[in-house]
Amino acid sequence: DLKLGKKVNEGKTKEVYELPDIPGCVLMQSKDQITAGNAARKDRMEGKAAISNTTTSCVFQLLQEAGIKTAFVRKQSDTAFIAAHCEMIPIEWVCRRIATGSFLKRNPGVKEGYKFYPPKIEMFYKDDANNDPQWSEEQLIEANFCFAGLTIGQTEVDIMARSTQAIFEILEKSWQPQNCTLVDLKIEFGVNILTKEIVLADVIDNDSWRLWPSGDRSQQKDKQSYRDLKEVTPEALQMVKRNFEWVAERVELLLKTKSQGRVVVLMGSPSDLSHCEKIKKACATFGIPCELRVTSAHKGPDETLRIKAEYEGDGIPTVFVAVAGRSNGLGPVMSGNTAYPVVNCPPLSADWGTQDVWSSLRLPSGLGCPTTLSPEGAAQFAAQIFGLTNHLVWAKLRSNMLNTWISLKQADKKLRECTL
């Protein structure tokens, strides 16, 4: 029961309203309308608003939980969600893994199915009258756009380009467990009027991508099935609607994973607890359960091996982190007696650290037990292992990479501005 303010904007498939009771936010209301060719073809599709809203809400929730900055706040109703109020940048960013559609028309000689490594990034200026012409980075920079007080320069263009690739790769990875190929993706960015930062905005629904089950174009479930219609009949629209419903049902699975995993931190002494707590805290940022145990491979090897067997016996994939200072026998003993990954993370003392660390670095032959001195690094090592089979963990890792790059880019811009 939100109080709606004035209509901020209206597009082909949605309306945007101010929310007087929630400063800095708007309501994104979807329509039961489907279009193609800049609305050259336009039809009413009963129930499309709810389908699109479900798809967008799930996708934005996935990206937001991974760490991507978005305008999404929360799903409000079956057909609407609340978002941060943004001044939209009039550019459609497209990321392609597979060559198809308009790319083939603009690049004759390229066969459909050609794969881009890395994904190919393109941008199009939003101008319906001129059929959304393709732009270069130089054109965007020379346009000297300013939104919510932020001038769009080289730094901002680089951030949007790098974010587009990361967002595509996260969604691509998330669809893979369902044997679906994300062929390409179209997104838009805006500048949050309160924070003055660039965020992923607008919507990401079944109009925004090409999705091929089993990598087979003939099974396409996206809006291309509507574009390809020679004649729009009630029966044809029902077929398109079933495709959209198929996606809306499965998009909720993007928020889940069947893959389990945990980190077990073994400390040689309770005095190492603060070091181990840092590992546990870092694991939590990746959504990985972490348990702490105390055992000494020197003073109680039988108990160390019993604990190891306890975690091997329940079938949950496990990464062991050995935390032992002075003479580290814990990591090598574990590594020599389990097929599970083991990583050393010794807490080094100021007095003997340079000598003690060799007990973690120089191991007997036949042992694969890497060493990292950073508690956060040990958690990241475990996350990278689990990320091979868990798309939610992988998404957080990929988002961390992006956010680290963005922070460095912004710091460089700020330093240059201060120097000038």
RODO-2510 file (C-alpha; in nm, 4 decimals, decimal comma):
residues 420
     n   res          X          Y          Z
     1     d     0,0000     0,0000     0,0000
     2     l     0,2601     0,2495    -0,1095
     3     k     0,1673     0,6089    -0,1779
     4     l     0,2625     0,6835    -0,5364
     5     g     0,3961     1,0210    -0,6436
     6     k     0,4231     1,1590    -0,9930
     7     k     0,5155     0,9409    -1,2873
     8     v     0,8877     0,9871    -1,3477
     9     n     0,9100     0,7941    -1,6715
    10     e     0,7223     0,5513    -1,8919
    11     g     0,8775     0,3048    -2,1295
    12     k     0,7451     0,0408    -2,3624
    13     t     0,7159    -0,2234    -2,0886
    14     k     0,7229    -0,0342    -1,7556
    15     e     0,6282     0,2789    -1,5645
    16     v     0,8356     0,4541    -1,2976
    17     y     0,6753     0,6406    -1,0060
    18     e     0,8176     0,8535    -0,7261
    19     l     0,7620     0,7287    -0,3701
    20     p     0,7039     1,0293    -0,1402
    21     d     0,7264     0,8128     0,1736
    22     i     1,0599     0,6568     0,0709
    23     p     1,2976     0,9391    -0,0237
    24     g     1,5461     0,8485    -0,2938
    25     c     1,3410     0,5519    -0,4188
    26     v     1,0997     0,4826    -0,7029
    27     l     0,8491     0,2109    -0,7923
    28     m     0,9194     0,0151    -1,1110
    29     q     0,5819    -0,1070    -1,2395
    30     s     0,5857    -0,3627    -1,5219
    31     k     0,3236    -0,3766    -1,7992
    32     d     0,1507    -0,6685    -1,9701
    33     q     0,3130    -0,5654    -2,2962
    34     i     0,5713    -0,7208    -2,5249
    35     t     0,7475    -0,5310    -2,8033
    36     a     1,0107    -0,5823    -3,0700
    37     g     1,1941    -0,3612    -3,3172
    38     n     1,1643    -0,0450    -3,1049
    39     a     0,7892    -0,1092    -3,0671
    40     a     0,7362    -0,1622    -3,4418
    41     r     0,5673    -0,4792    -3,3185
    42     k     0,3664    -0,4464    -2,9984
    43     d     0,1197    -0,6817    -2,8311
    44     r    -0,0515    -0,7295    -2,4982
    45     m     0,0533    -1,0481    -2,3200
    46     e    -0,1617    -1,1283    -2,0190
    47     g     0,0562    -1,1992    -1,7151
    48     k     0,3823    -1,0707    -1,8652
    49     a     0,4187    -0,8005    -1,5963
    50     a     0,4297    -1,0601    -1,3180
    51     i     0,6644    -1,2842    -1,5160
    52     s     0,9045    -0,9983    -1,5883
    53     n     0,8942    -0,8747    -1,2296
    54     t     0,9753    -1,2206    -1,0931
    55     t     1,2657    -1,2603    -1,3354
    56     t     1,4104    -0,9158    -1,2637
    57     s     1,3755    -0,9500    -0,8861
    58     c     1,5544    -1,2861    -0,8781
    59     v     1,8354    -1,1714    -1,1074
    60     f     1,8971    -0,8507    -0,9141
    61     q     1,8857    -1,0364    -0,5833
    62     l     2,1475    -1,2811    -0,7112
    63     l     2,3753    -1,0008    -0,8302
    64     q     2,3263    -0,7932    -0,5177
    65     e     2,4056    -1,0823    -0,2843
    66     a     2,7176    -1,1489    -0,4898
    67     g     2,8320    -0,7923    -0,4264
    68     i     2,7336    -0,6103    -0,7465
    69     k     2,6029    -0,2571    -0,6815
    70     t     2,2474    -0,2317    -0,8139
    71     a     1,9489     0,0007    -0,7845
    72     f     1,7258    -0,2877    -0,6686
    73     v     1,5829    -0,2546    -0,3164
    74     r     1,3091    -0,5160    -0,2857
    75     k     1,0195    -0,6824    -0,4640
    76     q     0,7042    -0,4917    -0,3698
    77     s     0,4250    -0,6838    -0,5434
    78     d     0,3654    -0,9387    -0,8169
    79     t     0,4200    -0,6741    -1,0831
    80     a     0,6426    -0,4080    -0,9224
    81     f     0,9657    -0,3601    -0,7285
    82     i     1,1244    -0,0723    -0,5387
    83     a     1,4531     0,0672    -0,6664
    84     a     1,6897     0,3501    -0,5849
    85     h     1,6070     0,6595    -0,7867
    86     c     1,8693     0,6935    -1,0600
    87     e     1,9322     0,9274    -1,3462
    88     m     1,9688     0,6805    -1,6302
    89     i     2,2682     0,6828    -1,8630
    90     p     2,1178     0,6483    -2,2149
    91     i     2,3404     0,3610    -2,3209
    92     e     2,2517    -0,0051    -2,3670
    93     w     2,5537    -0,2201    -2,2845
    94     v     2,5584    -0,5563    -2,4615
    95     c     2,7829    -0,8484    -2,3718
    96     r     2,8054    -1,1426    -2,6129
    97     r     2,9479    -1,4914    -2,5737
    98     i     2,8076    -1,6233    -2,9011
    99     a     2,7680    -1,4358    -3,2301
   100     t     2,4046    -1,4187    -3,3376
   101     g     2,1280    -1,1685    -3,4141
   102     s     2,2220    -0,8109    -3,5066
   103     f     2,5939    -0,8796    -3,4665
   104     l     2,5866    -1,1016    -3,7767
   105     k     2,4143    -0,8279    -3,9789
   106     r     2,6739    -0,5702    -3,8733
   107     n     2,9650    -0,8087    -3,9243
   108     p     2,9070    -1,0052    -4,2470
   109     g     3,1338    -1,3035    -4,2808
   110     v     3,1078    -1,4040    -3,9162
   111     k     2,9171    -1,7296    -3,8816
   112     e     2,6454    -1,7759    -3,6217
   113     g     2,7838    -1,9614    -3,3240
   114     y     3,1268    -1,7939    -3,3237
   115     k     3,2368    -1,7690    -2,9606
   116     f     3,4055    -1,4683    -2,8055
   117     y     3,6840    -1,5186    -2,5499
   118     p     3,6628    -1,2957    -2,3502
   119     p     3,2998    -1,1949    -2,4023
   120     k     3,2535    -0,9120    -2,6514
   121     i     3,1304    -0,5774    -2,5181
   122     e     2,9283    -0,3352    -2,7326
   123     m     2,7308    -0,0203    -2,6563
   124     f     2,4305     0,1402    -2,8232
   125     y     2,2949     0,4906    -2,7752
   126     k     1,9253     0,4863    -2,6835
   127     d     1,7581     0,6673    -2,9705
   128     d     1,4447     0,4977    -3,1045
   129     a     1,4161     0,7385    -3,3980
   130     n     1,7563     0,6229    -3,5259
   131     n     1,7228     0,2563    -3,4209
   132     d     1,9670     0,2796    -3,1277
   133     p     2,2948     0,3373    -3,3174
   134     q     2,6114     0,1647    -3,2024
   135     w     2,8545     0,3951    -3,0233
   136     s     3,2224     0,3783    -2,9428
   137     e     3,3803     0,4605    -2,6082
   138     e     3,5164     0,7786    -2,7644
   139     q     3,1670     0,8936    -2,8636
   140     l     3,0376     0,8327    -2,5127
   141     i     3,3243     1,0259    -2,3546
   142     e     3,2936     1,3143    -2,6027
   143     a     2,9194     1,3400    -2,5316
   144     n     3,0229     1,4834    -2,1917
   145     f     2,7106     1,3518    -2,0212
   146     c     2,6428     1,4553    -1,6613
   147     f     2,3900     1,2705    -1,4464
   148     a     2,3103     1,3447    -1,0820
   149     g     2,6236     1,5605    -1,0740
   150     l     2,8542     1,2881    -1,2088
   151     t     3,0290     1,3586    -1,5384
   152     i     3,0705     1,0489    -1,7540
   153     g     3,4394     1,0350    -1,8455
   154     q     3,6965     0,7666    -1,9148
   155     t     3,6857     0,6280    -1,5591
   156     e     3,3071     0,5916    -1,5622
   157     v     3,3078     0,4311    -1,9083
   158     d     3,5750     0,1836    -1,7976
   159     i     3,3756     0,0971    -1,4846
   160     m     3,0582     0,0291    -1,6854
   161     a     3,2457    -0,1803    -1,9427
   162     r     3,4230    -0,3895    -1,6773
   163     s     3,0989    -0,4274    -1,4779
   164     t     2,9086    -0,5413    -1,7877
   165     q     3,1517    -0,8281    -1,8407
   166     a     3,1444    -0,9318    -1,4736
   167     i     2,7634    -0,9247    -1,4595
   168     f     2,7397    -1,1338    -1,7752
   169     e     2,9904    -1,3888    -1,6457
   170     i     2,8090    -1,4230    -1,3119
   171     l     2,4751    -1,4861    -1,4856
   172     e     2,6389    -1,7155    -1,7410
   173     k     2,7885    -1,9248    -1,4601
   174     s     2,4569    -1,9254    -1,2717
   175     w     2,2641    -2,0697    -1,5678
   176     q     2,5165    -2,3473    -1,6352
   177     p     2,3921    -2,5871    -1,3603
   178     q     2,0569    -2,5885    -1,5431
   179     n     2,2311    -2,6718    -1,8726
   180     c     2,1318    -2,3342    -2,0179
   181     t     2,3630    -2,1201    -2,2283
   182     l     2,3500    -1,7451    -2,1759
   183     v     2,4215    -1,6243    -2,5283
   184     d     2,4185    -1,2491    -2,4728
   185     l     2,2905    -0,9865    -2,2297
   186     k     2,1678    -0,6252    -2,2493
   187     i     2,1871    -0,4010    -1,9411
   188     e     2,1720    -0,0340    -1,8429
   189     f     2,3367     0,1735    -1,5734
   190     g     2,2236     0,4795    -1,3830
   191     v     2,3671     0,7254    -1,1327
   192     n     2,2102     0,6950    -0,7877
   193     i     2,0828     1,0451    -0,7045
   194     l     2,1746     1,0038    -0,3359
   195     t     2,5122     0,8271    -0,3469
   196     k     2,6229     0,9734    -0,6838
   197     e     2,7665     0,6360    -0,7877
   198     i     2,7111     0,4272    -1,0974
   199     v     2,4892     0,1239    -1,0333
   200     l     2,3231    -0,1450    -1,2415
   201     a     1,9680    -0,0181    -1,2963
   202     d     1,6510    -0,0619    -1,5044
   203     v     1,5485    -0,4313    -1,5364
   204     i     1,6960    -0,7642    -1,6387
   205     d     1,4169    -0,9902    -1,7583
   206     n     1,3497    -1,2235    -2,0490
   207     d     1,3651    -0,9260    -2,2872
   208     s     1,7264    -0,8643    -2,1817
   209     w     1,9056    -1,1799    -2,2958
   210     r     1,9188    -1,4787    -2,5234
   211     l     1,8928    -1,8089    -2,3406
   212     w     1,9422    -2,1423    -2,5188
   213     p     1,8752    -2,4665    -2,3254
   214     s     2,1497    -2,7194    -2,4018
   215     g     2,3140    -2,4521    -2,6162
   216     d     2,0547    -2,5218    -2,8874
   217     r     1,9149    -2,2152    -3,0651
   218     s     1,6039    -2,4054    -3,1743
   219     q     1,5061    -2,4366    -2,8051
   220     q     1,5391    -2,0612    -2,7352
   221     k     1,3281    -1,9411    -2,4406
   222     d     1,3836    -1,5644    -2,4663
   223     k     1,2098    -1,2805    -2,6521
   224     q     1,3685    -1,3878    -2,9789
   225     s     1,0847    -1,6404    -3,0099
   226     y     0,8506    -1,3378    -3,0339
   227     r     1,0760    -1,1492    -3,2769
   228     d     1,0866    -1,4539    -3,5062
   229     l     0,7071    -1,4791    -3,5408
   230     k     0,5937    -1,4311    -3,8994
   231     e     0,2415    -1,3682    -3,7764
   232     v     0,1264    -1,2853    -3,4231
   233     t    -0,1702    -1,5082    -3,3436
   234     p    -0,3241    -1,5938    -3,0040
   235     e    -0,1677    -1,9381    -3,0301
   236     a     0,1738    -1,7911    -3,1134
   237     l     0,1532    -1,5514    -2,8178
   238     q     0,0697    -1,8435    -2,5875
   239     m     0,3839    -2,0205    -2,7083
   240     v     0,5900    -1,7104    -2,6318
   241     k     0,4266    -1,6782    -2,2913
   242     r     0,5104    -2,0405    -2,2076
   243     n     0,8752    -1,9633    -2,2871
   244     f     0,8677    -1,6656    -2,0529
   245     e     0,7036    -1,8752    -1,7798
   246     w     0,9695    -2,1448    -1,8266
   247     v     1,2391    -1,8863    -1,7556
   248     a     1,0532    -1,7314    -1,4596
   249     e     1,0197    -2,0738    -1,2957
   250     r     1,3872    -2,1576    -1,3352
   251     v     1,5311    -1,8160    -1,2576
   252     e     1,4450    -1,8713    -0,8906
   253     l     1,6868    -2,1653    -0,8940
   254     l     1,9697    -1,9200    -0,9638
   255     l     1,9482    -1,8250    -0,5960
   256     k     2,0154    -2,1831    -0,4859
   257     t     2,2894    -2,4408    -0,5240
   258     k     2,3005    -2,8157    -0,4739
   259     s     2,6711    -2,8024    -0,3990
   260     q     2,7721    -2,8128    -0,0319
   261     g     3,1036    -2,7306     0,1221
   262     r     3,2742    -2,6274     0,4447
   263     v     3,6039    -2,5159     0,5861
   264     v     3,7464    -2,6855     0,8953
   265     v     4,0158    -2,4865     1,0718
   266     l     4,2471    -2,6981     1,2864
   267     m     4,4520    -2,4970     1,5367
   268     g     4,7438    -2,6405     1,7242
   269     s     4,6714    -2,4320     2,0351
   270     p     4,3841    -2,2224     2,1774
   271     s     4,6262    -1,9287     2,1698
   272     d     4,5756    -1,9224     1,7915
   273     l     4,2005    -1,8547     1,8253
   274     s     4,2058    -1,4890     1,7177
   275     h     4,3912    -1,5844     1,3987
   276     c     4,1364    -1,8585     1,3287
   277     e     3,8415    -1,6285     1,3924
   278     k     3,9649    -1,4096     1,1073
   279     i     3,9531    -1,7109     0,8751
   280     k     3,6002    -1,7919     0,9880
   281     k     3,4856    -1,4328     0,9356
   282     a     3,6347    -1,4256     0,5845
   283     c     3,4640    -1,7577     0,4991
   284     a     3,1305    -1,6057     0,5995
   285     t     3,1678    -1,3352     0,3336
   286     f     3,1663    -1,6126     0,0719
   287     g     2,8750    -1,7924     0,2378
   288     i     3,0933    -2,0870     0,3364
   289     p     3,0314    -2,2619     0,6732
   290     c     3,3412    -2,2800     0,8892
   291     e     3,4185    -2,4874     1,1985
   292     l     3,7066    -2,4380     1,4433
   293     r     3,8805    -2,7314     1,6170
   294     v     4,1832    -2,7660     1,8466
   295     t     4,4282    -3,0523     1,7899
   296     s     4,8036    -3,1067     1,7876
   297     a     4,9705    -3,3365     1,5368
   298     h     5,2782    -3,3505     1,7641
   299     k     5,1074    -3,4094     2,0992
   300     g     4,8030    -3,6052     1,9863
   301     p     4,8426    -3,7450     1,6340
   302     d     4,5793    -4,0131     1,6925
   303     e     4,3204    -3,7461     1,7836
   304     t     4,4168    -3,5348     1,4814
   305     l     4,3561    -3,8290     1,2497
   306     r     4,0299    -3,9131     1,4289
   307     i     3,9025    -3,5576     1,3690
   308     k     4,0092    -3,5850     1,0058
   309     a     3,8132    -3,9100     0,9648
   310     e     3,5081    -3,7485     1,1245
   311     y     3,4870    -3,4908     0,8459
   312     e     3,5744    -3,7360     0,5714
   313     g     3,2944    -3,9673     0,6723
   314     d     2,9853    -3,7522     0,6149
   315     g     3,0437    -3,6848     0,2445
   316     i     3,0471    -3,3037     0,2639
   317     p     3,3304    -3,1519     0,0545
   318     t     3,5808    -3,0050     0,3002
   319     v     3,8883    -2,7850     0,2902
   320     f     4,1152    -2,8142     0,5950
   321     v     4,3120    -2,5103     0,7125
   322     a     4,6040    -2,5913     0,9420
   323     v     4,6929    -2,3157     1,1874
   324     a     5,0108    -2,3999     1,3765
   325     g     5,3043    -2,1809     1,4666
   326     r     5,6606    -2,2764     1,5616
   327     s     5,7079    -2,6247     1,4126
   328     n     5,4064    -2,6885     1,1895
   329     g     5,3428    -3,0611     1,1829
   330     l     4,9673    -3,0189     1,1570
   331     g     4,9431    -2,9244     0,7886
   332     p     5,1891    -3,1860     0,6572
   333     v     5,0371    -3,4665     0,8679
   334     m     4,6878    -3,3788     0,7442
   335     s     4,8044    -3,3495     0,3834
   336     g     4,9754    -3,6862     0,3983
   337     n     4,6642    -3,8603     0,5341
   338     t     4,3690    -3,7149     0,3435
   339     a     4,2693    -3,6648    -0,0186
   340     y     4,0902    -3,3433     0,0777
   341     p     4,2647    -3,0067     0,0178
   342     v     4,4789    -2,8753     0,3029
   343     v     4,6243    -2,5246     0,3262
   344     n     4,8677    -2,3961     0,5893
   345     c     4,7957    -2,0599     0,7480
   346     p     5,0519    -2,0270     1,0290
   347     p     5,0339    -1,7366     1,2768
   348     l     5,3896    -1,6062     1,2706
   349     s     5,5550    -1,4446     1,5722
   350     a     5,7743    -1,1371     1,5448
   351     d     6,0708    -1,3151     1,7069
   352     w     6,0941    -1,6478     1,5228
   353     g     5,8541    -1,6058     1,2315
   354     t     6,1195    -1,6111     0,9592
   355     q     6,2516    -1,9441     1,0901
   356     d     5,9165    -2,1015     1,1825
   357     v     5,7604    -2,0475     0,8409
   358     w     5,9984    -2,3006     0,6820
   359     s     5,8143    -2,5830     0,8594
   360     s     5,5119    -2,4886     0,6464
   361     l     5,6989    -2,4200     0,3233
   362     r     5,9493    -2,7061     0,3070
   363     l     5,7515    -3,0291     0,3061
   364     p     5,8355    -3,3959     0,2488
   365     s     5,7858    -3,5248    -0,1049
   366     g     5,4382    -3,6390    -0,2001
   367     l     5,2551    -3,3660    -0,0075
   368     g     5,0492    -3,0902    -0,1691
   369     c     4,9928    -2,8417     0,1089
   370     p     5,0216    -2,4732     0,0037
   371     t     5,0869    -2,1968     0,2554
   372     t     4,9336    -1,8527     0,2874
   373     l     5,0085    -1,6178     0,5750
   374     s     4,6873    -1,4192     0,5395
   375     p     4,3722    -1,5506     0,7132
   376     e     4,1634    -1,3856     0,4413
   377     g     4,3838    -1,5526     0,1795
   378     a     4,3178    -1,8950     0,3304
   379     a     3,9425    -1,8347     0,3108
   380     q     3,9724    -1,7172    -0,0496
   381     f     4,1742    -2,0274    -0,1405
   382     a     3,8899    -2,2429    -0,0061
   383     a     3,6290    -2,0298    -0,1861
   384     q     3,8099    -2,0757    -0,5175
   385     i     3,7946    -2,4523    -0,4718
   386     f     3,4234    -2,4513    -0,3879
   387     g     3,3549    -2,1982    -0,6636
   388     l     3,4378    -2,4642    -0,9223
   389     t     3,1041    -2,6324    -0,8459
   390     n     2,9095    -2,3643    -0,6548
   391     h     2,8000    -2,0699    -0,8704
   392     l     2,6986    -1,8606    -0,5679
   393     v     3,0497    -1,8754    -0,4225
   394     w     3,1988    -1,8127    -0,7675
   395     a     2,9738    -1,5065    -0,8085
   396     k     3,1090    -1,3563    -0,4864
   397     l     3,4667    -1,4163    -0,5988
   398     r     3,3986    -1,2566    -0,9370
   399     s     3,2266    -0,9602    -0,7761
   400     n     3,5177    -0,9115    -0,5356
   401     m     3,7540    -0,8935    -0,8317
   402     l     3,5362    -0,6286    -0,9942
   403     n     3,4930    -0,4180    -0,6802
   404     t     3,8663    -0,4236    -0,6067
   405     w     3,9360    -0,3040    -0,9611
   406     i     3,6719    -0,0285    -0,9333
   407     s     3,8091     0,0980    -0,6012
   408     l     4,1578     0,1269    -0,7527
   409     k     4,0173     0,3028    -1,0610
   410     q     3,8285     0,5544    -0,8473
   411     a     4,1275     0,6108    -0,6194
   412     d     4,3424     0,6860    -0,9235
   413     k     4,0832     0,9354    -1,0534
   414     k     4,0619     1,1080    -0,7153
   415     l     4,4412     1,1332    -0,6907
   416     r     4,4693     1,2835    -1,0398
   417     e     4,1955     1,5357    -0,9599
   418     c     4,3770     1,6414    -0,6418
   419     t     4,7044     1,6744    -0,8320
   420     l     4,5455     1,8863    -1,1015
***
